[in-house]
Amino acid sequence: LLAEMIRGEIVACRVTGRDRYRRRLARCEAGGRDIGRVMVSEGWAVGYGDYEREENRARRAKEGVWAGSFERPADWRKARADSPGR
């Protein structure tokens, strides 16, 4: 999906802030389409604070990663941080 979306297009990204780890956050577009919004709405990305409506739609439709068993990355990290022996 991503390769198809950007093929032959100019990708433009705008830094919008930083996350709690001080990593840059950006919104990227190609061909007039918001890449993050499309990826989340098709079920190939999770919406961290943004695109909640798109993620919920993909989940209900069981698209992309939501088609089977999927654990959000934040939940996966938390489960491992809370496990004994760490």
Secondary structure by P-SEA (a helix, b strand, c coil): ccccccccbbbbbbbcccccccccccccccccccaaaaaaaaccccccccaaaaaaaaaaacccccccccccaaaaaaaaaacccc
